[in-house]
């Protein structure tokens, strides 16, 4: 019996150790990032107006332009869904400048876009970003108006002194996110 007890204790110790290693590994898989979400305003209506082929061609030009700007501002494309982009940056000022360039650039295609940004610790899951910070960024983006770049207070505070200016857009409830969030529209 004593040898059986030792085997159980040893297995329990090993399991506890492995659980602790997994917990630490997940902590190490956090990165500080500025996330950007963009979306074409009124895309369903525009697609119906243009027809499938012309809409697809417009989307191809849109995607090429967004990807070019992501490269220029050193952003990383994480995902696309329909007409929206999810990207990350290692600096919020470059992310803001990229978002502004996207919103202004798509006007030449006869469409409007909205963009939202948030900076926070993101989990890396299979090479992609996830977690609460990403959810906040998506909700900020959804709150933006046509041709607007909207940022969380976190982003606004981080770029103090960068020359970027903002107009306060008030407090917002972000669906599924606890608390009230102050949002700011980029003016330059």
BELQUINOR-V374369 format. One record per residue. N is the residue number from 1. NEAR is the number of other ideal C-beta (glycine too) atoms within 12 Angstrom. Layout:
n->N near->NEAR
n->N near->NEAR
This chain:
n->1 near->7
n->2 near->8
n->3 near->9
n->4 near->10
n->5 near->11
n->6 near->12
n->7 near->13
n->8 near->14
n->9 near->14
n->10 near->14
n->11 near->14
n->12 near->14
n->13 near->14
n->14 near->14
n->15 near->14
n->16 near->14
n->17 near->14
n->18 near->14
n->19 near->14
n->20 near->14
n->21 near->14
n->22 near->14
n->23 near->13
n->24 near->13
n->25 near->14
n->26 near->17
n->27 near->14
n->28 near->13
n->29 near->20
n->30 near->21
n->31 near->27
n->32 near->22
n->33 near->37
n->34 near->46
n->35 near->49
n->36 near->53
n->37 near->45
n->38 near->52
n->39 near->39
n->40 near->39
n->41 near->26
n->42 near->21
n->43 near->27
n->44 near->14
n->45 near->14
n->46 near->25
n->47 near->22
n->48 near->12
n->49 near->15
n->50 near->21
n->51 near->12
n->52 near->13
n->53 near->11
n->54 near->17
n->55 near->25
n->56 near->16
n->57 near->16
n->58 near->26
n->59 near->28
n->60 near->17
n->61 near->22
n->62 near->36
n->63 near->27
n->64 near->19
n->65 near->29
n->66 near->38
n->67 near->23
n->68 near->18
n->69 near->33
n->70 near->31
n->71 near->17
n->72 near->17
n->73 near->30
n->74 near->19
n->75 near->36
n->76 near->28
n->77 near->28
n->78 near->31
n->79 near->23
n->80 near->22
n->81 near->18
n->82 near->19
n->83 near->32
n->84 near->31
n->85 near->41
n->86 near->35
n->87 near->38
n->88 near->39
n->89 near->37
n->90 near->20
n->91 near->24
n->92 near->38
n->93 near->28
n->94 near->32
n->95 near->46
n->96 near->40
n->97 near->33
n->98 near->40
n->99 near->47
n->100 near->35
n->101 near->29
n->102 near->47
n->103 near->40
n->104 near->23
n->105 near->30
n->106 near->36
n->107 near->19
n->108 near->16
n->109 near->28
n->110 near->19
n->111 near->33
n->112 near->29
n->113 near->43
n->114 near->36
n->115 near->50
n->116 near->47
n->117 near->56
n->118 near->50
n->119 near->36
n->120 near->31
n->121 near->24
n->122 near->31
n->123 near->25
n->124 near->24
n->125 near->16
n->126 near->10
n->127 near->13
n->128 near->21
n->129 near->36
n->130 near->28
n->131 near->26
n->132 near->23
n->133 near->32
n->134 near->37
n->135 near->28
n->136 near->39
n->137 near->47
n->138 near->38
n->139 near->29
n->140 near->46
n->141 near->41
n->142 near->28
n->143 near->34
n->144 near->38
n->145 near->23
n->146 near->20
n->147 near->26
n->148 near->33
n->149 near->45
n->150 near->47
n->151 near->48
n->152 near->47
n->153 near->30
n->154 near->28
n->155 near->42
n->156 near->34
n->157 near->18
n->158 near->29
n->159 near->29
n->160 near->16
n->161 near->10
n->162 near->21
n->163 near->13
n->164 near->29
n->165 near->19
n->166 near->29
n->167 near->19
n->168 near->18
n->169 near->25
n->170 near->15
n->171 near->15
n->172 near->26
n->173 near->16
n->174 near->28
n->175 near->15
n->176 near->14
n->177 near->25
n->178 near->12
n->179 near->15
n->180 near->13
n->181 near->32
n->182 near->26
n->183 near->37
n->184 near->36
n->185 near->35
n->186 near->42
n->187 near->18
n->188 near->16
